[in-house]
Amino acid sequence: MKMVYICSAYRGDIEYNVKKAKEYSRFAIDNEVIPITPHLLFPQFMDEKTERGLVMSIDLTVLSKCEELWVFGNITTGMREEINYAEKNKISIKYFDTNVLKNVNNKIKSNIENTIFEYNGYHFKPERKLRKDETKDICTFSKHIKSDTELGMCDYEVYWKKCNYSWKKFYEASCSCLDVFRCIENRKLYVPCEHELFEFI
């Protein structure tokens, strides 16, 4: 199973934030990944106020061992440090809208994965995660993707670009932790990458 780092607020209303961190961790388990949630471990024996530098250093070391960073809720200063570290070290980041995480306390897999969402005027449905044989190396993965000049979603300037694209905003709209999405309008499969929404073949 894939290890993911749970990135959410801690300082402020600590009791509430710890409760939410538990919910986000349950959500991760229900979506078949291993949650790594520092909020639920290090505060048991470390002082956030007097050891913040050490806590953050340990958090980033733990993050370096994870395959993905999952971001929940409004971004705080500490969360921004974790996001910046993930971006710098090419760790995949996925953003979730906490307003739609309704059933994370239940032992029922979240119905979010079946939700059709709208992005840039098109509608998408989460389909599945990428298999290991599809992503074992960059050469293998590149054989499965291609630019879709008809859809034209990217963040760089090319003649076939039809609309702006943001990896972060796509995942915010999807509220999904899956990798492959189906476009309802053209029935094609897509993989959201950092700078372009690629057709998956």
N, C-alpha and C positions, 0 to 999 in steps of 0.2 A: 504493500500500500504506500501511496505517496504521502510524504510529510509536508504539512503546510503550517506556516507561522501565522497565528491569529493576532492581527494588529487592531487594537481598539483602545479607547480611552481608559486611563487608570486614575489619575489624580482628579481631585474635585470630590464628587460624591462617590467615594471608594466602595461603599457597600453596594450601591446600585451598579457601578461599573464592573465589579467582580461578578455580580449576578448576570449581567449581560455577557461577560466573557465566558461564563459557563454555558449560556445559551448558544453562543456562537460556536463553542467547542462541540456541543451536541449536534449542531447543524452540520459541522464538518464530519463527524462520525456518521451521521445519517447519509452523508454523500460519499461515504466509503474512502475517506482519507484520514490520516492521523493528524489531529490538531496539536500543535506545540504552542502553549499559551502561558507565557512568562508570568502574567498577572496572577495565575493560580498556583505558582510555585515559589518564586523568589521572595515575595513579600512575607512568606512564612518565617523567614530567618534573616531577611535583610531590611534595612531602613531606607525607604525611598528618599526621605528628606536629607539624610546625612551621607548616603552612599550612592547618590544618583549617578555620578560618573561611572562608578564601578558597575552598577546595575545596567546602565545603557551599554557598556562595553560587553557585558555578558550576554545581553539580549541580542546584540549584533552578531556575536560569535555563534549563538544558537541559530539565528536567522541564516547565517552562511551555510548551515547544514541542511536547510530546507529547500524544497523544489519550488515552492510558491509562497507568496505573501498574500494573505487574504485580509482586505481592509474593510472594517465595519464602522459606520457612523461618521460623525464630524471629525475631521482630522485635527489632532492636537500637535503641539510642538514635538513631543516625543514620538508620535506616530510619523510625523514628517521626517524625522531622522531615520526611522526604519524604512520608509518609502524611498528616501534618497539613497540609502545604502543598497536597497534592492535594485534600484534603477542603475546605479553605478556598477553593480556586480552581475547585471543581466539576469536577475532572479525574476521570474514571471510574477506579475501583480494582477490581482483580481479584486474589483470593488463591488460591494454589495449594498443595496439600499435596505437599511434596517427596518424601514416602514413596512416592507412586505414579508419580513421573516416572521410569519404568524405562528408556525407550528414547531419551532425549534425545540420546545420542551417535550414534545411528543416523541415516541419511539416509532413514529411513522415517517417514512422518507418525505421530505418537503415536496409539496406539489409545485414548487417554483420551477422545477426542471421541465414541467409540461406547459408552462405559460408562454403564449405567443406574445411577443413584444414588438414595438415599432421603433425603427431607427432610420433616420434620413428618408422617411417616406416609404420605406419597405417594412415588411413584417417578417419576423424570424422566429423559429422554434428551436430550442436547444435539442440536440439529437443524442450526442454521446461524447465520451472522452476519447482522446487519441490513444491508439494502442501502442505498446512499446515497439512493435515491429515497424510502426510508421514513423517513429521519432528516434530511432536508435542512434542516428547521426544526421548532420545537416544535409548531407548528400541524399540520404533516403527521404528525409522530410521534403526536400525541394522537389522531388519527383511527384509528390502528391499535391502540390499547389501551383496555381498559375494566376496571373492577373486577369480580372474580368473587366474588359474594356466597356462592356455594356452597362454594368453596375457602376463602375468608375469611382470606387471609394478608396481614397488614399490621402495622405497628408503632405505629399510633395507635388510639384507642378509638372504634369505631363499632359500631352494633348488630349488624352482620353478621360481625364479627370472630370467627373460630373458633380461631385459634392465633397465637402470636407469630411475627414474621418478622424476619429479619436478612439484609440484602443480602450482608454479609461471609460469614456462615455458609452461605448458599446456595451461593456460589461456592466456598467451601472444600469443601463436600460434592461439588460437581460436578467439581472439578479441570479445569475447561474454560475456554477463552477465547472461547467462542461466546456469542451474545446471545439466541437463541431456543431454548426448551426445550419438549419435549412431555411432558405428563403421561400416564403409562401407564394410569392408572385411568380417566380420562375422555376421553383422546385429544385434549384441547385443547392449543393452543400458549400459552406464557407467556413474558413478558419480565421478568426481575428488575430492578426499579428501586430507588431508594434506600430508599423507605419502604413499598413494596407489591409483591407479585408480581402483575403485571397480566396479564390474558388478552390474547393477541395475536390480532387479527382482520384 
